[in-house]
């Protein structure tokens, strides 16, 4: 997508898939549920859904939505360069991960609204 701003009816869906250290899925889930999702929300992120994969306890997903590429870039930068993230979460999260992948795609805003909170969170 070459446009910085999407069609007003579309949102960017940011889908992050984490590979967790074996046996650390429950610890990662608690950290995300109790601490990092509330922090992301305090930075204005719309967290659509998150949780462990139903097929692999060492895989976890986090889905967020943003109104534009620029908003996504700025919002993620603000969170991941904040003193709170760097001091409290950067190392803790990194130590629980093997790897992660992110896919960003356009989705109808009505779908995002309907989906938000319907899975988890």
HUCORUR-V714952 format. One record per pair of residues at least 12 apart in sequence whose C-alpha atoms are under 6 Angstrom apart, sorted by the first residue. I is the first residue (numbers start at 1). J is the second residue. If there is no record, write none. Layout:
i:I j:J
i:I j:J
This chain:
i:4 j:69
i:5 j:68
i:6 j:68
i:9 j:108
i:9 j:109
i:10 j:107
i:10 j:108
i:10 j:109
i:11 j:66
i:11 j:67
i:11 j:106
i:11 j:107
i:11 j:109
i:12 j:65
i:12 j:66
i:12 j:105
i:12 j:106
i:13 j:64
i:13 j:65
i:13 j:104
i:13 j:105
i:14 j:63
i:14 j:64
i:14 j:65
i:14 j:103
i:14 j:104
i:15 j:62
i:15 j:63
i:15 j:102
i:15 j:103
i:16 j:61
i:16 j:62
i:16 j:101
i:16 j:102
i:17 j:60
i:17 j:61
i:17 j:100
i:17 j:101
i:18 j:59
i:18 j:60
i:18 j:99
i:18 j:100
i:19 j:58
i:19 j:59
i:19 j:97
i:19 j:98
i:19 j:99
i:19 j:100
i:20 j:58
i:20 j:59
i:20 j:96
i:20 j:97
i:20 j:98
i:21 j:96
i:21 j:97
i:21 j:98
i:22 j:58
i:25 j:57
i:25 j:58
i:46 j:64
i:46 j:65
i:47 j:64
i:48 j:63
i:48 j:64
i:48 j:116
i:48 j:117
i:49 j:63
i:49 j:119
i:49 j:120
i:50 j:62
i:50 j:120
